[in-house]
Amino acid sequence: MSARACLVAAVFLAVLLPAASDAATRRMAVPEIGSPSPVAVLTTSGRIHIEAKPRRNEGLLAFAERLCGSSRHASAVSRANGGVQRLRRGVRYRVPFELLPARHRQAVIRALLPRDRATAEGWRHRVASASRGARSESLWSIAEWFTGSGENHGALRRANNLTSNVIRPGQVILIPRSILSEPYSGMLPAAATRRLVATPDSGAGSLTGDGPFVRYGSDDQGAYASYRLKAGEALYSSVVMRFTGRLLAADVNELVDQIRERNTIRDVRDLPVGYEVKIPLDLLSARYLPPDHPQRQEWEAQRSASEQIENELLALDLNGVTVVLDAGHGGRDTGAPVGGIWESAYVYDIMLRTKKLLESRTAATVVPTTRDGATFRIRDADVLPHSRGHAVLTNPPYRIDNAAVATNFRWYLSNSVYRQRRQAGAEPGQVIFISIHADSLHPSLNGAMVYIPGLVGITNNYGKSGSVYNARREVRAEPRVSFTRTERTTSKGLSRDLAEHLLDGFRRADLAVHHNNPIRDRIWRGRRVYVPAQLRFNRIPAKVLLEVCNLSNDQDRRLIKTRAYRQRVAEAIVDGILSYYGVAGTRVERSVTAGS
């Protein structure tokens, strides 16, 4: 057997054999540890480890340094994986729980045990299984797990007023602070502070432990989550925009009014530090609902599934890669008209600059979805003139008179490009889609954010009909589309990976990025939640809608009116694409000359 074959066999056994002898009962992605997101594994015997993929060009020493906090653990990581010495890209390697630094162990615990709670008295563990047999939970195994010694099972009996060692599914077992071992003890709140927080109000409250809220509870006005304001925090940004997912100014103001009335607040601008705000549970984004809420559990499952997926295709110089570039709006659809700026004109300019950079600096094939006039001309100006001459480049082209029709033609055109590239032998990962926009949100927000395709509102077998659609070759070739849940999950994972690289490109260029959840899988407009059609019905697996700035923010609006800023944005986009395909540390610094 060749040396390469031996290496492959060793890696295969190292990754697969542990699962055969001690099967996983739970697997959860842990994005807090870093990208690519490791997977935390809880086995049937109660043991924990993580499985992580190496980064590009990352060796064993660097892998151990990143995940374990020190390269001296490299030999232990090697032993845990059958003595492997060379790491292969795309393979997950086991890292024992005890090798992780405390902060990583805490992140793993939060992911695997979302129903457990850290309280003033100690750790509250909810029993997952109490059936008899080697794989059941018992007081002994719980004591061994949380205190380091099964001999402490008697102390657990006394602390929980149990008359026997019998425990049942769903039962909560308190592990007292005095015998709790790390990393659990390090996750407990300060005893004095937590006792004050736990004082009941008019409703029944349960402590959230490791979440952002003081408690979840209910009173005569309904269920709520309670949050204490910190220094410098405001009701608009730190409560409504953070916890509800709403960003549009009208939506934010409406919810602020609801929360103000719910809490009988007279002046939202004069709230003291430590003020406890009750947020109605039905306003919260799924990620902030109680851990046992069905919507929260569905969100966790979707996140865990998609975050294990990332691009594994290397394309130096972007050779063989096709980039479908879309400039939002255009024609009669001006986009967000704020302060005399037409969104359509400025994002089209950024698209042209990105196209020029890709074509002059890389081997990528660039396919724009729209054009203003007969040529792709970059204007040598800061303030851009208004134009209604944009057309979607279907066959024949569609001059943009109707925004909804133009949006549909964008995904029809993208699907046609993807289908042709696949027929020509391209891999699915060799085609990406980027739609460039500039949002109009609450004026306190600034910087870039990215929308990716989520699983909300899944519609299968979707298509359009009518004379305007049937006249286009792209529609006739594939009038309807449908996607499996697996395809959508894969697309969400790849799109998130692309979004992360694009935002990293912005950060490297010292461009602002939205400070709160800059990657989102849905858009809120009032009570309506949706995924943009150019993402939702697009067959290209890795696809994003990039909001480069917020036109309602004075600073962002001033910046986008300068060609220097738009050039930096284009460079950041190209930098992010290069990074996505494995060209790490490459900055695109060549300016684009105005003209065709």
C-alpha positions as CSV (number, residue, x, y, z in Angstrom):
1,M,0.0,0.0,0.0
2,S,1.3,3.5,-0.9
3,A,2.1,6.1,1.7
4,R,-0.7,8.2,0.5
5,A,-3.1,5.3,0.7
6,C,-2.0,4.5,4.3
7,L,-2.6,8.2,5.2
8,V,-6.1,8.2,3.8
9,A,-6.9,4.9,5.6
10,A,-5.6,6.2,8.9
11,V,-7.6,9.3,8.6
12,F,-10.7,7.4,7.6
13,L,-10.4,5.1,10.6
14,A,-9.6,7.9,13.0
15,V,-12.7,9.8,12.0
16,L,-15.2,6.9,11.7
17,L,-14.2,4.3,14.2
18,P,-14.9,6.3,17.4
19,A,-18.5,6.8,16.2
20,A,-18.9,3.1,15.9
21,S,-17.8,2.3,19.4
22,D,-19.5,5.2,21.2
23,A,-22.3,6.6,19.0
24,A,-23.1,10.2,19.0
25,T,-26.4,11.1,20.7
26,R,-26.2,14.8,19.8
27,R,-24.2,16.9,17.3
28,M,-24.3,20.7,17.3
29,A,-22.3,23.3,15.4
30,V,-20.3,25.7,17.7
31,P,-19.7,28.8,15.6
32,E,-18.4,30.7,18.7
33,I,-15.1,28.7,18.4
34,G,-14.4,30.1,15.0
35,S,-14.7,29.4,11.3
36,P,-15.0,26.7,10.0
37,S,-17.5,25.9,12.7
38,P,-16.5,22.8,14.7
39,V,-19.1,20.3,15.6
40,A,-19.6,19.4,19.3
41,V,-20.4,15.7,19.9
42,L,-22.1,14.2,22.9
43,T,-21.8,10.4,22.9
44,T,-24.0,7.7,24.4
45,S,-21.6,7.3,27.3
46,G,-21.8,11.0,28.1
47,R,-18.4,11.9,26.7
48,I,-17.8,15.1,24.8
49,H,-15.4,16.0,22.0
50,I,-15.4,18.3,19.0
51,E,-14.8,17.5,15.4
52,A,-13.1,20.3,13.4
53,K,-11.8,20.8,9.9
54,P,-8.4,22.4,9.4
55,R,-8.2,25.8,7.6
56,R,-6.5,26.1,4.3
57,N,-2.8,25.3,4.6
58,E,-3.2,24.7,8.3
59,G,-0.8,22.1,9.8
60,L,-1.2,20.0,13.0
61,L,0.7,22.6,15.2
62,A,-1.4,25.5,14.0
63,F,-4.6,23.4,14.3
64,A,-3.8,22.6,17.9
65,E,-2.8,26.2,18.6
66,R,-6.2,27.5,17.2
67,L,-8.5,25.0,18.9
68,C,-6.5,24.0,22.1
69,G,-4.8,27.3,22.8
70,S,-1.3,25.8,22.5
71,S,0.7,23.9,19.9
72,R,2.0,21.6,22.7
73,H,-1.3,19.7,22.4
74,A,-0.5,18.7,18.8
75,S,0.7,15.2,19.9
76,A,-2.5,14.6,21.9
77,V,-4.6,15.6,18.9
78,S,-2.6,13.3,16.7
79,R,-3.1,10.4,19.1
80,A,-6.9,11.1,19.2
81,N,-6.9,10.7,15.4
82,G,-5.0,7.5,15.0
83,G,-1.5,9.1,15.0
84,V,-2.2,11.3,11.9
85,Q,0.6,13.8,11.2
86,R,-0.7,15.6,8.1
87,L,-4.1,17.1,8.1
88,R,-6.3,16.8,5.0
89,R,-8.6,19.6,3.9
90,G,-12.3,18.8,4.2
91,V,-11.8,16.1,6.9
92,R,-13.1,16.6,10.4
93,Y,-10.6,15.6,13.2
94,R,-11.5,14.8,16.8
95,V,-10.3,17.1,19.5
96,P,-10.9,15.8,23.1
97,F,-12.9,18.0,25.3
98,E,-10.2,18.1,28.0
99,L,-7.7,19.7,25.5
100,L,-10.0,22.7,24.9
101,P,-9.4,26.0,26.7
102,A,-12.1,27.0,29.2
103,R,-13.9,29.5,26.8
104,H,-14.2,26.8,24.1
105,R,-15.4,24.2,26.6
106,Q,-18.1,26.6,27.8
107,A,-19.2,27.2,24.2
108,V,-19.5,23.5,23.6
109,I,-21.5,23.0,26.8
110,R,-23.9,25.8,25.8
111,A,-24.4,24.1,22.4
112,L,-24.9,20.6,23.6
113,L,-26.9,21.3,26.7
114,P,-29.2,24.2,25.8
115,R,-31.8,23.2,28.4
116,D,-29.3,23.2,31.3
117,R,-29.1,26.4,33.4
118,A,-26.3,28.1,35.3
119,T,-27.9,29.6,38.5
120,A,-26.7,31.2,41.7
121,E,-27.0,27.9,43.6
122,G,-25.2,25.8,41.0
123,W,-25.7,24.0,37.7
124,R,-29.2,22.7,36.9
125,H,-29.1,19.7,34.5
126,R,-32.2,18.4,32.8
127,V,-32.1,14.6,32.5
128,A,-32.2,13.5,28.9
129,S,-32.5,9.7,29.5
130,A,-33.2,7.7,32.6
131,S,-33.7,4.2,31.1
132,R,-31.8,1.3,32.6
133,G,-28.6,0.2,30.9
134,A,-25.1,1.3,30.3
135,R,-26.1,4.3,28.2
136,S,-28.6,5.8,30.7
137,E,-28.1,8.9,32.8
138,S,-27.8,8.1,36.5
139,L,-26.9,10.1,39.6
140,W,-23.4,8.5,39.4
141,S,-22.8,9.5,35.8
142,I,-24.1,13.0,36.4
143,A,-21.8,13.4,39.4
144,E,-18.9,12.1,37.4
145,W,-19.7,14.4,34.6
146,F,-20.2,17.7,36.5
147,T,-18.1,17.2,39.6
148,G,-15.3,14.9,38.4
149,S,-16.2,12.0,40.7
150,G,-19.1,9.7,40.8
151,E,-18.6,9.5,44.6
152,N,-20.4,12.8,44.8
153,H,-23.7,11.1,43.8
154,G,-24.7,11.1,47.5
155,A,-24.2,14.9,47.7
156,L,-26.5,15.2,44.7
157,R,-29.2,13.1,46.4
158,R,-29.1,15.4,49.5
159,A,-29.0,18.6,47.5
160,N,-32.1,17.5,45.5
161,N,-34.0,15.9,48.4
162,L,-34.1,12.6,46.6
163,T,-35.2,9.5,48.6
164,S,-33.5,7.1,46.1
165,N,-31.1,7.1,43.1
166,V,-33.9,6.8,40.6
167,I,-34.2,9.8,38.2
168,R,-36.6,10.3,35.4
169,P,-36.5,12.0,32.0
170,G,-37.1,15.7,32.2
171,Q,-36.2,15.9,35.9
172,V,-33.9,18.8,36.8
173,I,-30.9,17.9,39.0
174,L,-29.1,20.7,40.9
175,I,-25.3,20.3,41.1
176,P,-24.3,22.6,43.9
177,R,-21.8,25.3,43.3
178,S,-19.5,23.9,46.1
179,I,-18.8,20.7,44.3
180,L,-19.2,21.8,40.6
181,S,-16.0,21.4,38.5
182,E,-14.8,23.4,35.5
183,P,-15.9,24.5,33.0
184,Y,-19.3,24.5,34.6
185,S,-18.3,26.4,37.7
186,G,-16.8,29.1,35.6
187,M,-20.2,29.6,33.9
188,L,-22.1,30.4,37.0
189,P,-23.3,34.0,37.7
190,A,-22.2,35.8,40.8
191,A,-24.3,34.4,43.7
192,A,-25.4,37.8,45.1
193,T,-26.3,39.3,41.8
194,R,-28.3,36.2,40.7
195,R,-30.3,36.1,43.9
196,L,-31.5,39.6,43.3
197,V,-32.4,38.8,39.8
198,A,-34.3,35.7,40.8
199,T,-36.7,37.7,43.0
200,P,-40.1,36.9,41.5
201,D,-42.4,39.7,40.2
202,S,-46.0,39.5,39.3
203,G,-45.3,36.6,36.9
204,A,-43.6,33.3,37.1
205,G,-40.0,33.7,35.8
206,S,-37.3,31.2,34.9
207,L,-33.7,32.2,34.9
208,T,-32.0,32.0,31.5
209,G,-28.5,31.4,32.8
210,D,-26.2,31.8,29.8
211,G,-28.5,33.9,27.6
212,P,-28.8,37.7,27.3
213,F,-32.0,37.8,29.3
214,V,-32.5,38.0,33.1
215,R,-35.5,35.7,32.9
216,Y,-38.3,34.4,30.8
217,G,-41.6,34.8,32.5
218,S,-45.3,35.7,32.2
219,D,-47.7,38.1,33.9
220,D,-51.2,39.3,33.2
221,Q,-50.1,40.8,29.9
222,G,-48.6,37.6,28.6
223,A,-45.2,35.9,28.2
224,Y,-42.1,38.0,28.1
225,A,-38.3,38.0,28.2
226,S,-36.7,40.4,30.6
227,Y,-33.5,42.3,29.7
228,R,-31.5,44.7,31.8
229,L,-30.1,47.8,30.0
230,K,-26.3,48.3,30.3
231,A,-24.4,51.5,30.1
232,G,-24.8,53.3,26.8
233,E,-27.6,51.0,25.6
234,A,-30.8,52.4,24.1
235,L,-34.3,50.8,23.6
236,Y,-34.0,51.2,19.8
237,S,-30.7,49.5,19.1
238,S,-30.0,47.3,22.1
239,V,-33.5,45.9,22.5
240,V,-35.7,46.2,19.4
241,M,-33.1,45.8,16.6
242,R,-31.1,43.3,18.5
243,F,-33.8,40.9,19.7
244,T,-36.6,41.3,17.2
245,G,-34.7,41.3,13.9
246,R,-36.5,44.4,12.7
247,L,-34.3,47.1,11.1
248,L,-36.7,49.2,9.0
249,A,-37.2,52.6,10.8
250,A,-41.1,52.4,10.7
251,D,-41.0,48.8,12.2
252,V,-38.5,49.8,14.9
253,N,-40.5,52.8,16.0
254,E,-43.7,50.8,16.1
255,L,-42.1,48.1,18.3
256,V,-40.5,50.7,20.6
257,D,-44.0,52.1,21.2
258,Q,-45.3,48.6,22.0
259,I,-42.5,47.9,24.4
260,R,-42.8,51.4,26.0
261,E,-46.5,50.8,26.7
262,R,-45.8,47.2,27.9
263,N,-43.4,48.6,30.5
264,T,-45.2,51.9,31.2
265,I,-42.1,53.9,30.1
266,R,-42.7,57.6,29.9
267,D,-39.5,58.7,28.1
268,V,-37.4,56.0,26.2
269,R,-34.5,58.5,26.1
270,D,-34.2,58.6,29.9
271,L,-33.8,55.0,31.1
272,P,-31.3,54.3,33.9
273,V,-28.6,51.6,33.7
274,G,-30.0,48.4,35.0
275,Y,-33.6,49.1,33.9
276,E,-35.4,45.8,33.4
277,V,-37.3,45.8,30.1
278,K,-40.0,43.2,29.5
279,I,-40.1,42.2,25.8
280,P,-43.2,40.3,24.6
281,L,-42.2,36.8,23.6
282,D,-44.1,37.0,20.3
283,L,-41.8,39.8,19.2
284,L,-38.6,37.9,19.6
285,S,-36.6,36.4,16.8
286,A,-36.5,32.6,17.0
287,R,-32.8,32.6,18.2
288,Y,-33.8,34.5,21.4
289,L,-36.9,32.4,22.3
290,P,-36.7,30.1,25.3
291,P,-34.5,27.0,24.5
292,D,-37.5,24.6,24.8
293,H,-39.7,26.7,22.4
294,P,-40.5,24.8,19.1
295,Q,-39.4,27.8,16.9
296,R,-36.1,28.1,18.8
297,Q,-35.5,24.3,18.5
298,E,-36.2,24.5,14.7
299,W,-33.9,27.4,14.4
300,E,-31.1,25.6,16.3
301,A,-31.6,22.5,14.1
302,Q,-31.4,24.5,10.9
303,R,-28.3,26.4,12.1
304,S,-26.5,23.3,13.1
305,A,-27.2,21.6,9.8
306,S,-26.2,24.5,7.6
307,E,-23.1,25.6,9.5
308,Q,-21.5,22.3,9.0
309,I,-21.4,23.1,5.3
310,E,-18.7,25.3,3.7
311,N,-16.9,25.8,0.4
312,E,-14.1,23.3,-0.1
313,L,-13.2,24.3,-3.6
314,L,-9.9,25.9,-4.2
315,A,-9.7,28.2,-7.3
316,L,-6.4,30.1,-7.4
317,D,-6.8,33.2,-9.6
318,L,-10.5,32.2,-9.8
319,N,-9.7,30.0,-12.8
320,G,-12.9,28.2,-13.8
321,V,-15.1,30.4,-11.5
322,T,-18.2,32.2,-12.8
323,V,-19.4,35.2,-10.8
324,V,-23.0,36.4,-11.5
325,L,-23.1,40.0,-10.5
326,D,-26.4,41.7,-10.0
327,A,-27.0,45.4,-9.3
328,G,-30.3,45.9,-7.4
329,H,-33.2,47.7,-8.9
330,G,-32.7,49.9,-12.0
331,G,-34.9,51.4,-14.7
332,R,-38.2,52.6,-13.3
333,D,-37.3,50.9,-10.0
334,T,-34.9,53.4,-8.4
335,G,-34.6,51.5,-5.1
336,A,-34.3,53.5,-1.9
337,P,-34.4,57.2,-2.9
338,V,-32.9,58.9,0.2
339,G,-31.5,62.5,0.2
340,G,-31.6,62.8,-3.5
341,I,-29.7,59.5,-4.0
342,W,-31.1,56.8,-6.2
343,E,-29.9,53.4,-4.9
344,S,-30.0,51.9,-8.4
345,A,-27.4,54.3,-9.8
346,Y,-24.8,53.8,-7.0
347,V,-25.0,50.1,-6.6
348,Y,-24.8,49.7,-10.4
349,D,-21.5,51.7,-10.3
350,I,-20.2,49.4,-7.6
351,M,-21.2,46.4,-9.7
352,L,-19.3,47.8,-12.7
353,R,-16.2,48.4,-10.6
354,T,-16.4,44.9,-9.2
355,K,-16.8,43.5,-12.7
356,K,-13.8,45.4,-14.0
357,L,-11.6,44.3,-11.1
358,L,-12.5,40.7,-11.5
359,E,-11.9,40.8,-15.2
360,S,-8.6,42.6,-15.0
361,R,-7.1,40.9,-11.9
362,T,-8.5,37.3,-12.0
363,A,-9.4,34.6,-14.5
364,A,-13.0,34.6,-13.4
365,T,-15.9,34.8,-15.9
366,V,-18.2,37.6,-14.9
367,V,-21.9,37.6,-15.9
368,P,-23.7,40.8,-15.1
369,T,-27.5,40.6,-14.9
370,T,-28.2,44.2,-15.9
371,R,-26.8,47.0,-18.1
372,D,-27.5,50.7,-18.3
373,G,-27.4,51.6,-22.0
374,A,-25.3,49.9,-24.6
375,T,-22.0,49.5,-22.8
376,F,-20.6,48.8,-19.3
377,R,-19.3,52.3,-18.7
378,I,-17.9,53.5,-15.3
379,R,-18.5,57.2,-14.7
380,D,-15.6,59.3,-13.5
381,A,-17.8,61.2,-10.9
382,D,-18.6,61.2,-7.3
383,V,-22.3,62.2,-7.5
384,L,-24.0,60.1,-10.2
385,P,-26.8,61.2,-12.5
386,H,-30.2,59.5,-12.4
387,S,-30.9,57.0,-15.1
388,R,-33.8,54.8,-16.1
389,G,-32.1,53.0,-18.9
390,H,-31.3,49.7,-17.1
391,A,-32.4,46.4,-18.6
392,V,-32.1,42.8,-17.4
393,L,-29.9,40.9,-19.9
394,T,-32.3,38.1,-20.7
395,N,-32.8,37.0,-24.3
396,P,-34.4,39.3,-25.4
397,P,-33.4,41.9,-22.8
398,Y,-36.1,43.3,-20.5
399,R,-36.1,47.1,-20.0
400,I,-37.0,47.5,-16.4
401,D,-40.6,48.9,-16.2
402,N,-41.9,46.5,-13.4
403,A,-39.8,45.8,-10.4
404,A,-41.3,42.4,-9.6
405,V,-40.9,41.2,-13.2
406,A,-37.3,42.4,-13.3
407,T,-36.6,40.5,-10.0
408,N,-38.0,37.3,-11.4
409,F,-36.0,37.7,-14.6
410,R,-32.8,38.0,-12.5
411,W,-33.2,34.5,-11.0
412,Y,-34.4,33.1,-14.3
413,L,-31.2,34.5,-15.9
414,S,-29.0,33.2,-13.1
415,N,-30.5,29.7,-13.3
416,S,-29.8,29.7,-17.1
417,V,-26.2,30.7,-16.5
418,Y,-25.8,28.0,-13.8
419,R,-27.4,25.3,-16.0
420,Q,-25.1,26.2,-18.9
421,R,-22.0,26.1,-16.7
422,R,-23.0,22.7,-15.3
423,Q,-23.6,21.3,-18.7
424,A,-20.1,22.5,-19.7
425,G,-18.6,20.5,-16.9
426,A,-18.3,23.1,-14.1
427,E,-18.7,22.0,-10.4
428,P,-21.7,23.5,-8.5
429,G,-19.3,25.4,-6.3
430,Q,-17.7,27.1,-9.3
431,V,-20.6,29.5,-9.8
432,I,-21.6,32.2,-7.2
433,F,-24.2,34.9,-7.2
434,I,-23.9,38.4,-5.6
435,S,-26.7,40.9,-5.7
436,I,-25.5,44.4,-4.6
437,H,-27.8,46.8,-2.8
438,A,-27.8,49.7,-0.4
439,D,-30.5,49.5,2.3
440,S,-32.7,52.1,3.9
441,L,-33.0,51.2,7.6
442,H,-33.2,52.9,10.9
443,P,-30.8,55.9,10.7
444,S,-28.8,54.7,13.8
445,L,-27.5,51.7,11.8
446,N,-24.5,51.9,9.5
447,G,-22.2,49.5,7.5
448,A,-22.7,46.4,5.4
449,M,-24.8,43.4,6.0
450,V,-25.7,40.3,4.0
451,Y,-28.9,38.4,3.4
452,I,-28.6,34.7,2.6
453,P,-31.3,32.2,1.6
454,G,-33.1,30.8,4.6
455,L,-35.6,28.0,5.0
456,V,-38.5,30.3,5.8
457,G,-41.5,30.2,3.4
458,I,-40.2,27.3,1.3
459,T,-42.3,27.1,-1.9
460,N,-41.7,24.2,-4.2
461,N,-42.5,24.1,-7.9
462,Y,-42.6,27.8,-8.4
463,G,-42.7,29.6,-11.8
464,K,-44.2,32.5,-13.7
465,S,-46.2,32.6,-16.8
466,G,-47.7,35.2,-19.2
467,S,-46.6,36.8,-22.4
468,V,-43.8,38.9,-20.9
469,Y,-42.2,35.8,-19.4
470,N,-42.9,33.4,-22.2
471,A,-41.1,35.7,-24.6
472,R,-37.8,35.1,-22.8
473,R,-35.6,32.1,-23.7
474,E,-34.5,31.6,-20.1
475,V,-38.1,31.1,-19.0
476,R,-39.0,28.8,-21.8
477,A,-35.9,26.6,-21.0
478,E,-37.0,26.0,-17.4
479,P,-40.3,27.7,-16.6
480,R,-40.6,26.3,-13.0
481,V,-38.1,25.5,-10.2
482,S,-38.3,23.3,-7.1
483,F,-35.8,22.5,-4.3
484,T,-35.5,19.8,-1.8
485,R,-34.9,20.7,1.9
486,T,-31.4,19.2,1.6
487,E,-30.6,21.5,-1.4
488,R,-31.8,24.6,0.6
489,T,-29.8,23.6,3.7
490,T,-26.7,23.1,1.6
491,S,-27.3,26.5,-0.1
492,K,-27.7,28.2,3.2
493,G,-24.4,26.8,4.4
494,L,-22.5,27.8,1.3
495,S,-24.1,31.2,1.2
496,R,-23.3,31.9,4.8
497,D,-19.6,30.9,4.1
498,L,-19.5,33.3,1.1
499,A,-21.2,36.0,3.2
500,E,-18.6,35.6,6.0
501,H,-15.7,36.0,3.5
502,L,-17.3,39.1,1.9
503,L,-17.8,40.8,5.3
504,D,-14.2,39.8,6.3
505,G,-13.1,41.6,3.1
506,F,-15.0,44.7,4.3
507,R,-13.3,44.6,7.6
508,R,-9.8,44.2,6.1
509,A,-10.6,47.3,4.0
510,D,-11.6,49.1,7.1
511,L,-15.2,49.5,5.9
512,A,-18.0,49.4,8.4
513,V,-20.0,46.2,9.0
514,H,-23.3,46.1,10.8
515,H,-22.6,45.5,14.5
516,N,-25.5,43.2,15.2
517,N,-26.1,40.0,13.3
518,P,-24.7,41.2,10.0
519,I,-25.7,37.9,8.2
520,R,-29.4,37.3,8.1
521,D,-31.6,34.7,6.4
522,R,-34.8,36.7,6.2
523,I,-36.1,40.2,5.8
524,W,-38.8,41.8,8.1
525,R,-41.2,44.4,6.7
526,G,-43.9,45.0,9.2
527,R,-45.4,41.6,10.1
528,R,-44.2,40.1,6.8
529,V,-41.1,38.0,6.8
530,Y,-39.6,36.8,3.5
531,V,-36.5,35.8,1.5
532,P,-35.8,37.9,-1.6
533,A,-36.9,36.2,-4.8
534,Q,-33.5,36.5,-6.4
535,L,-32.2,34.3,-3.7
536,R,-35.2,32.1,-3.0
537,F,-35.6,30.7,-6.5
538,N,-32.0,30.9,-7.6
539,R,-30.4,27.5,-8.4
540,I,-26.8,28.8,-7.8
541,P,-25.9,27.2,-4.4
542,A,-23.8,30.1,-3.0
543,K,-25.8,33.3,-3.4
544,V,-26.0,36.4,-1.3
545,L,-27.7,39.8,-1.3
546,L,-25.1,42.3,-0.1
547,E,-26.3,45.6,1.4
548,V,-23.1,47.7,1.2
549,C,-24.4,50.5,3.5
550,N,-27.5,52.2,5.0
551,L,-28.6,55.2,2.9
552,S,-30.7,56.5,5.8
553,N,-27.5,56.9,7.9
554,D,-25.9,60.3,7.2
555,Q,-22.3,59.0,7.3
556,D,-23.0,56.1,4.9
557,R,-24.9,58.4,2.6
558,R,-22.0,60.8,2.4
559,L,-19.6,58.0,1.7
560,I,-21.4,56.3,-1.1
561,K,-21.5,59.7,-3.0
562,T,-17.7,59.4,-3.5
563,R,-16.1,57.3,-6.1
564,A,-13.2,56.5,-3.7
565,Y,-15.6,54.7,-1.3
566,R,-17.4,52.8,-4.1
567,Q,-14.0,51.7,-5.4
568,R,-13.0,50.4,-1.9
569,V,-16.3,48.5,-1.7
570,A,-15.6,46.9,-5.0
571,E,-12.1,45.9,-3.9
572,A,-13.5,44.5,-0.7
573,I,-16.0,42.4,-2.6
574,V,-13.3,40.9,-4.9
575,D,-11.0,40.3,-1.8
576,G,-13.9,38.4,-0.2
577,I,-14.4,36.3,-3.3
578,L,-10.7,35.5,-3.6
579,S,-10.7,34.5,0.1
580,Y,-13.8,32.3,-0.4
581,Y,-11.9,30.3,-3.0
582,G,-8.7,29.9,-0.9
583,V,-6.6,32.9,-2.0
584,A,-6.0,34.0,1.6
585,G,-4.5,37.3,2.5
586,T,-4.9,38.8,-1.0
587,R,-5.9,42.4,-1.2
588,V,-7.1,44.0,-4.4
589,E,-5.5,47.4,-4.5
590,R,-5.4,48.3,-8.2
591,S,-7.9,51.2,-9.0
592,V,-10.3,51.0,-11.8
593,T,-10.1,53.5,-14.5
594,A,-13.3,55.3,-15.5
595,G,-14.6,54.5,-18.9
596,S,-15.8,51.4,-20.8
